[in-house]
Amino acid sequence: MTNAQPNTQLATIHSNLEKLIDAKSEALPSGFNKTRFMQNCLTVLQDTNGIAECNAMSVARTMLKGAFLGLDFFNKECYAIIYGGSVEFQTDYKGEVKLAKKYSINKIKDIYAKLVRVGDEFNEMIEGGKQSISFKPLPFNDGEILGAFAIVLYEDGSMNYDTMSKKEIEEIKVNFSRKNKKTNEYSKAWVATPGEMYKKTILRRLCKNIELDFDTIEQKKAFEEAADMDFNQERERARPAQESPLNPKATVIDGEFTEVGEGATDGTE
Protein backbone atom coordinates (compact mmCIF):
# COMPACT_ATOMS: atom_id res chain seq x y z
CA MET A 1 0.00 0.00 0.00
CA THR A 2 1.41 3.37 -1.02
CA ASN A 3 1.40 6.51 1.10
CA ALA A 4 -0.95 8.11 -1.41
CA GLN A 5 -3.70 5.59 -0.69
CA PRO A 6 -4.21 6.41 3.03
CA ASN A 7 -3.91 10.12 2.26
CA THR A 8 -6.59 9.79 -0.41
CA GLN A 9 -8.80 7.84 2.01
CA LEU A 10 -8.47 10.52 4.69
CA ALA A 11 -9.29 13.23 2.18
CA THR A 12 -12.41 11.32 1.11
CA ILE A 13 -13.48 10.81 4.74
CA HIS A 14 -12.92 14.51 5.44
CA SER A 15 -15.07 15.51 2.47
CA ASN A 16 -17.85 13.07 3.40
CA LEU A 17 -17.84 14.09 7.05
CA GLU A 18 -17.99 17.79 6.19
CA LYS A 19 -20.99 17.22 3.93
CA LEU A 20 -22.78 15.17 6.59
CA ILE A 21 -22.17 17.78 9.28
CA ASP A 22 -23.46 20.55 7.06
CA ALA A 23 -26.54 18.51 6.13
CA LYS A 24 -27.27 17.67 9.79
CA SER A 25 -26.42 21.04 11.32
CA GLU A 26 -29.79 21.29 13.07
CA ALA A 27 -29.08 18.06 14.97
CA LEU A 28 -25.75 19.28 16.36
CA PRO A 29 -25.45 20.59 19.95
CA SER A 30 -25.28 24.31 20.59
CA GLY A 31 -21.76 25.69 20.54
CA PHE A 32 -20.50 22.90 18.27
CA ASN A 33 -17.09 23.82 16.82
CA LYS A 34 -16.98 22.26 13.37
CA THR A 35 -13.37 23.23 12.57
CA ARG A 36 -11.93 21.82 15.80
CA PHE A 37 -14.05 18.67 15.56
CA MET A 38 -12.89 17.98 11.98
CA GLN A 39 -9.25 18.56 12.86
CA ASN A 40 -9.41 16.27 15.88
CA CYS A 41 -11.16 13.53 13.88
CA LEU A 42 -8.48 13.54 11.18
CA THR A 43 -5.70 13.51 13.77
CA VAL A 44 -7.21 10.40 15.34
CA LEU A 45 -7.88 8.68 12.02
CA GLN A 46 -4.28 9.17 10.90
CA ASP A 47 -3.19 6.90 13.76
CA THR A 48 -6.01 4.35 13.37
CA ASN A 49 -4.82 1.02 11.99
CA GLY A 50 -6.97 -0.48 9.26
CA ILE A 51 -8.76 2.75 8.37
CA ALA A 52 -7.60 2.54 4.75
CA GLU A 53 -9.54 -0.71 4.26
CA CYS A 54 -12.82 0.74 5.61
CA ASN A 55 -15.61 2.32 3.61
CA ALA A 56 -15.00 6.09 3.68
CA MET A 57 -18.69 6.99 4.04
CA SER A 58 -19.12 4.44 6.84
CA VAL A 59 -16.24 6.05 8.71
CA ALA A 60 -17.72 9.52 8.20
CA ARG A 61 -21.12 8.40 9.51
CA THR A 62 -19.43 6.91 12.56
CA MET A 63 -17.60 10.16 13.31
CA LEU A 64 -20.85 12.06 12.83
CA LYS A 65 -22.31 10.29 15.86
CA GLY A 66 -19.61 11.91 18.00
CA ALA A 67 -20.62 15.28 16.56
CA PHE A 68 -24.28 14.69 17.44
CA LEU A 69 -23.32 14.07 21.07
CA GLY A 70 -20.70 16.79 21.29
CA LEU A 71 -17.98 14.28 22.20
CA ASP A 72 -14.33 14.55 21.25
CA PHE A 73 -12.50 11.61 19.65
CA PHE A 74 -9.10 13.23 20.25
CA ASN A 75 -9.75 13.61 24.00
CA LYS A 76 -10.91 9.97 24.09
CA GLU A 77 -14.48 10.74 25.09
CA CYS A 78 -15.51 8.38 22.29
CA TYR A 79 -13.95 6.00 19.78
CA ALA A 80 -14.28 4.74 16.22
CA ILE A 81 -13.70 1.01 16.69
CA ILE A 82 -12.74 -1.12 13.68
CA TYR A 83 -14.25 -4.60 13.63
CA GLY A 84 -12.96 -6.60 10.66
CA GLY A 85 -13.16 -3.77 8.16
CA SER A 86 -16.29 -2.13 9.55
CA VAL A 87 -16.36 0.84 11.92
CA GLU A 88 -18.54 1.23 15.01
CA PHE A 89 -19.02 4.12 17.42
CA GLN A 90 -18.45 3.72 21.16
CA THR A 91 -18.40 6.15 24.05
CA ASP A 92 -15.71 6.11 26.71
CA TYR A 93 -16.37 6.28 30.45
CA LYS A 94 -15.53 10.00 30.35
CA GLY A 95 -18.03 10.53 27.57
CA GLU A 96 -20.75 8.71 29.49
CA VAL A 97 -20.23 10.97 32.51
CA LYS A 98 -20.28 14.08 30.33
CA LEU A 99 -23.55 13.12 28.64
CA ALA A 100 -25.31 12.15 31.87
CA LYS A 101 -24.44 15.50 33.46
CA LYS A 102 -25.56 17.43 30.40
CA TYR A 103 -28.83 15.70 29.57
CA SER A 104 -30.25 14.46 32.89
CA ILE A 105 -33.68 15.98 33.59
CA ASN A 106 -32.95 15.93 37.32
CA LYS A 107 -29.88 18.17 37.58
CA ILE A 108 -26.80 16.12 38.47
CA LYS A 109 -24.25 17.35 40.99
CA ASP A 110 -21.86 14.46 40.40
CA ILE A 111 -21.81 11.04 38.79
CA TYR A 112 -19.03 8.48 38.63
CA ALA A 113 -18.11 4.81 38.85
CA LYS A 114 -15.50 3.13 41.03
CA LEU A 115 -13.78 -0.24 41.04
CA VAL A 116 -13.79 -2.27 44.24
CA ARG A 117 -10.63 -4.34 44.75
CA VAL A 118 -9.42 -6.85 47.31
CA GLY A 119 -8.51 -4.87 50.42
CA ASP A 120 -11.02 -2.07 49.85
CA GLU A 121 -13.91 -1.56 52.27
CA PHE A 122 -17.31 -1.42 50.61
CA ASN A 123 -20.58 -1.67 52.53
CA GLU A 124 -24.29 -1.33 51.75
CA MET A 125 -26.48 -0.52 54.76
CA ILE A 126 -30.06 0.23 55.75
CA GLU A 127 -30.43 2.49 58.79
CA GLY A 128 -33.73 3.98 59.87
CA GLY A 129 -35.29 2.80 56.64
CA LYS A 130 -32.76 4.74 54.57
CA GLN A 131 -30.38 2.91 52.26
CA SER A 132 -26.76 4.01 52.09
CA ILE A 133 -23.32 2.84 50.98
CA SER A 134 -19.78 3.59 52.13
CA PHE A 135 -16.50 3.07 50.31
CA LYS A 136 -12.97 3.23 51.73
CA PRO A 137 -10.40 2.29 49.07
CA LEU A 138 -6.98 0.99 50.02
CA PRO A 139 -4.39 3.58 48.86
CA PHE A 140 -2.67 2.70 45.56
CA ASN A 141 -4.52 -0.58 45.44
CA ASP A 142 -3.84 -2.66 42.33
CA GLY A 143 -5.30 -5.88 43.72
CA GLU A 144 -7.81 -8.11 42.02
CA ILE A 145 -11.04 -6.41 40.99
CA LEU A 146 -14.06 -7.72 42.90
CA GLY A 147 -16.68 -5.55 41.22
CA ALA A 148 -17.72 -1.98 40.57
CA PHE A 149 -20.36 0.52 41.59
CA ALA A 150 -21.73 3.72 40.08
CA ILE A 151 -23.41 6.54 41.90
CA VAL A 152 -25.29 9.67 40.87
CA LEU A 153 -25.75 12.59 43.26
CA TYR A 154 -28.46 15.09 42.34
CA GLU A 155 -28.51 18.76 43.22
CA ASP A 156 -31.81 18.27 45.06
CA GLY A 157 -29.99 16.05 47.58
CA SER A 158 -31.28 12.69 46.34
CA MET A 159 -29.04 9.93 45.04
CA ASN A 160 -29.11 6.64 43.17
CA TYR A 161 -26.57 3.89 42.74
CA ASP A 162 -26.01 0.45 41.29
CA THR A 163 -23.48 -2.32 41.92
CA MET A 164 -22.17 -5.26 39.92
CA SER A 165 -19.79 -8.03 40.85
CA LYS A 166 -16.91 -8.94 38.54
CA LYS A 167 -18.80 -12.10 37.63
CA GLU A 168 -21.88 -10.12 36.60
CA ILE A 169 -19.82 -7.77 34.43
CA GLU A 170 -18.01 -10.66 32.78
CA GLU A 171 -21.37 -12.28 32.01
CA ILE A 172 -22.50 -9.07 30.33
CA LYS A 173 -19.25 -9.01 28.37
CA VAL A 174 -19.61 -12.63 27.21
CA ASN A 175 -23.31 -12.54 26.39
CA PHE A 176 -23.99 -9.00 25.19
CA SER A 177 -20.73 -7.26 24.24
CA ARG A 178 -19.88 -6.62 20.59
CA LYS A 179 -17.28 -8.80 18.92
CA ASN A 180 -15.25 -8.77 15.72
CA LYS A 181 -17.39 -10.84 13.35
CA LYS A 182 -14.33 -12.32 11.63
CA THR A 183 -12.13 -13.15 14.62
CA ASN A 184 -14.84 -13.40 17.33
CA GLU A 185 -12.66 -11.20 19.54
CA TYR A 186 -13.82 -8.46 21.90
CA SER A 187 -12.88 -4.85 21.31
CA LYS A 188 -9.31 -4.06 22.35
CA ALA A 189 -10.66 -1.86 25.16
CA TRP A 190 -11.70 -5.00 27.06
CA VAL A 191 -8.11 -6.27 26.76
CA ALA A 192 -6.14 -3.03 27.17
CA THR A 193 -8.28 -1.25 29.79
CA PRO A 194 -10.63 -3.75 31.43
CA GLY A 195 -11.05 -1.54 34.51
CA GLU A 196 -12.39 1.32 32.39
CA MET A 197 -14.78 -1.06 30.63
CA TYR A 198 -15.99 -2.35 34.01
CA LYS A 199 -16.73 1.23 35.07
CA LYS A 200 -18.41 2.05 31.78
CA THR A 201 -20.59 -1.08 32.07
CA ILE A 202 -21.91 -0.27 35.54
CA LEU A 203 -22.29 3.43 34.69
CA ARG A 204 -24.26 2.61 31.54
CA ARG A 205 -26.60 0.37 33.58
CA LEU A 206 -27.10 3.11 36.16
CA CYS A 207 -27.98 5.48 33.32
CA LYS A 208 -30.91 3.21 32.48
CA ASN A 209 -32.43 4.60 35.70
CA ILE A 210 -31.57 8.23 34.92
CA GLU A 211 -34.05 10.10 32.77
CA LEU A 212 -32.03 11.69 29.98
CA ASP A 213 -33.61 14.29 27.71
CA PHE A 214 -31.60 14.63 24.50
CA ASP A 215 -32.17 17.60 22.23
CA THR A 216 -32.66 15.56 19.06
CA ILE A 217 -33.58 12.05 17.97
CA GLU A 218 -30.13 11.79 16.37
CA GLN A 219 -28.48 12.33 19.75
CA LYS A 220 -30.65 9.74 21.45
CA LYS A 221 -30.01 7.17 18.75
CA ALA A 222 -26.25 7.80 18.78
CA PHE A 223 -26.18 7.37 22.57
CA GLU A 224 -28.10 4.10 22.43
CA GLU A 225 -25.81 2.74 19.73
CA ALA A 226 -22.65 3.81 21.57
CA ALA A 227 -22.74 1.17 24.29
CA ASP A 228 -20.42 -1.80 23.88
CA MET A 229 -23.11 -3.90 25.56
CA ASP A 230 -26.87 -4.04 25.00
CA PHE A 231 -28.81 -3.72 28.25
CA ASN A 232 -32.11 -3.95 26.41
CA GLN A 233 -31.29 -7.63 25.92
CA GLU A 234 -29.98 -7.97 29.45
CA ARG A 235 -32.81 -6.09 31.17
CA GLU A 236 -34.58 -9.21 32.48
CA ARG A 237 -31.48 -10.09 34.47
CA ALA A 238 -30.48 -6.60 35.57
CA ARG A 239 -32.01 -5.50 38.83
CA PRO A 240 -33.18 -1.89 39.14
CA ALA A 241 -30.61 0.37 40.75
CA GLN A 242 -30.81 0.43 44.56
CA GLU A 243 -33.76 -1.95 44.59
CA SER A 244 -35.57 -2.27 47.89
CA PRO A 245 -35.02 -5.73 49.40
CA LEU A 246 -38.51 -5.64 50.93
CA ASN A 247 -40.35 -4.48 47.84
CA PRO A 248 -38.73 -5.57 44.55
CA LYS A 249 -40.84 -3.08 42.62
CA ALA A 250 -39.70 -0.09 44.67
CA THR A 251 -36.56 1.84 43.82
CA VAL A 252 -35.04 3.97 46.56
CA ILE A 253 -33.56 7.25 45.37
CA ASP A 254 -33.30 9.12 48.64
CA GLY A 255 -30.21 7.59 50.20
CA GLU A 256 -26.79 8.49 51.49
CA PHE A 257 -23.26 7.86 50.28
CA THR A 258 -20.01 8.20 52.17
CA GLU A 259 -16.59 7.75 50.59
CA VAL A 260 -13.42 7.93 52.66
CA GLY A 261 -10.06 8.21 50.98
CA GLU A 262 -9.64 8.90 47.29
CA GLY A 263 -11.39 11.81 45.62
CA ALA A 264 -14.73 10.96 44.07
CA THR A 265 -14.60 13.03 40.94
CA ASP A 266 -11.19 12.31 39.45
CA GLY A 267 -12.42 9.36 37.36
CA THR A 268 -9.53 7.15 38.48
CA GLU A 269 -9.76 3.49 39.25
N, C-alpha and C positions, 0 to 999 in steps of 0.2 A: 504493500500500500504506500503510495507516494504522499508527500506532505501536502500536496495540492488537494488531495481527496478530503481529508478532515477539515481543511480550511474551507473548501467548497460546501461541505456539510454544515459547518457552523454558520456560514453566510446564509444558507437556505433556511436554517432554523431561525436565525435572527429575523429574516424577512417574514417568515410565516408567523412568528410570535408577535411581531410588530403589527401585522395586519389583524390578528386575532384580538389583541389588546385594544386597538382602535375600534374594531367592530363591537366589542363588548364593554366599552367605556362606562356605560351606565351601570354595569354590574360590579365595577371596581370600588373599593372602599374610598371614603373621602380622604384627601391628602395623599393619594397614591402618587408616587414619584416614578413615572415611566422610565426616564433616562437611567436612574440609579438601578431600578429593577432589571432592565435589559443588560446593563453592564455587569451586574452581579451574576446574572444567569449565564452569560457567555464565559465569564471567568470560571465558574463552576464546571460548565460543560467541557471546557478545554482540558480539564484534568479528569474527566469521566471516561474510564475505559469502556470500550465497546460502543461508544456513541456513534461512531461512523457507520456501524452496521444497522442502526435503528432508522425507522421511518422518520424523516424530518418533521412532517406534520404531526405525527404522534408525539414526538418530543415537545414540540411547540404547545400542543394541547395540554400536555402534562405540566409544563412550566406555567401555563395560564392559570391552573388551579391555585398555584401559589399566589398569583396576582389577585385572584378573587378574594383570598383570605388575608391578603396583606402580609404574607410571610416572606422571609428572606432566605433564599437558598444558600447564599454566601455565608450568612451568620448561622447556618445549620439549624434554622427553625423548621425546615422541611427538606425533603430530598426527592430527587428523581432517581428511582431505583430501576436498574436494568435487570430484567428476568429473561434470559435466553433471547435477546434481540428485541424484546418489547420493553416499554418504559411505563412505570407506575409511580404515582404520587403518594408520598407518605409524610406525615407530620413527625416532628421530633417532640420529645418531652417538653422542651422549651416552647415550641409552637403551640402545644396543647394548653399550657398554662396561659400563654398570651391570649389565645382565643376565648378561653373560659372567662378570664377577667374582662375582656372587651364586650362579650355578647351575653353574659348572664343577666337575666331579667332582675333577679335579686342581686343588688350590687355586692361584689365580692371584695373583701378586704385583703384576703390572702388565700392562695390555693397551692398545694404542693404534694409531692409524694416522697416517701422515705423508704429505704431498705432497712429491714431488721435482720441483724446478723447474730451469730452465736456470741454471747457475752453481753449483748444489749439487753436493757430492761424495757419490756413492753407489756402494758397491762390494760385490759378493758374492765371497767367497773360500773356498777349501778349503786348509787347512793341517794337515798331519799327519792327514789323513783326517777332520778336523772342519770342518764348514761354518760360516761366520760371515758377518756383514754389518757394514758401517760406514757411518755417515751424518754428514756435516758440512754443515749447511745454511748458505747465504750469509745473513748478517744482514739482516733486513727485506726479504727477497727477494719481489718480486711479479712475477717473470718468468713466462714460459710454463710451464705444467704439463707435465712429461714423463711422469709416472706417479705411482703411490702404492704404499706398502707398509704392511703391518700386522704387528705382532709381539706375541706373548704370552710373558711371562716367568712361570714357575711358581715357587712357593716351594721346590720340591725342587731348584731350580737348572737344570732343563731349560728349553728354549725352543722356539718354533715360529714361523715367519713365512711370509708369502706376498707376492708382488709382482705388479703389473699395470701395463702401459704405458697411456698415455692412449688409444691405439688400442683396446686390449682393453676398457677400461672403456666407451668409446663404443660398441663393438660390443654389449656387454651392454645398454647403454641402448637402443640401436636395436632389438635383437631380443627383449629380454625384459622391458623396463621397462613399467610400466602407463601407459596413456594415457587421456585423456578420450575416451570413445566417440563423442561428438558432434563434437568439434573435432579429434580425433586429435592433441592436444597432450600433451606430457609434463607431469608435475606441476610447479608453479611452483618447487619446490625445485631442480630441474635448471637452471632459468633464473636464479633469484635467488642460489643458493648452490651452484654446481657443485662447488667444492672440497670442501664438506661431503658432497655426494653421492658424490664420488670416494672419500673416506675411508670412508663407510658401505659402499660397494660392496666394497672390498677387505677391510674388517673382517668383513662378513657372509660372504664366501667363506672367510676364515680360520676363522670360527666353525664352518664345516662340518667342520673337523678338530679341533674342541674338543668333548669329550663333555660335553654339558649335561644336567643331571638336574633337570627341573622338578618342582615339588611336585604338580601336577595336570595332567590332560589338557587342561583349558581353557587353562592357561598355555602349554603346548607348542603348541597349535593357534594361539593368539593370536600367539606369536612367529613361527611359520612364515608366517602370513598378513601379518605386519607389514613384510616386505621389499618394497621397491619393485620389485625384480627377482626372478626365479624361477631359482635355481641348480639346481633339480632338472631343469629343461629344459636348462640350460647345462652340466650335469655332464660330458658327453662331451668338451667342449672344455676344461674347466677342469682344469689339472694339480693334483695334490695339493700341498699346501703343503710347501715345502722338499724337493722331490722329488730323490732322488739321481740325478745324471746318469749313473752307471754301472749303476744298477739301477732302472728306472722304477717298479718295484713297491714300492721301499723308501722310506719317509719318515723323514728324519732329524729327531729332536726334541732331540738333545743337541748344541746348537751354542752360538755366542757372538754377542753383539751389542755393538757399541760406537757410541755417538752422541756427537759432539763439537759443542758449541754450544748450541742451544736446549734447554730443559728437555723431558723426554720425556713428562711427565704432564699438561701444561697443556691438551692437546686443541686447540692452535692449529694453523693451517696452516703 
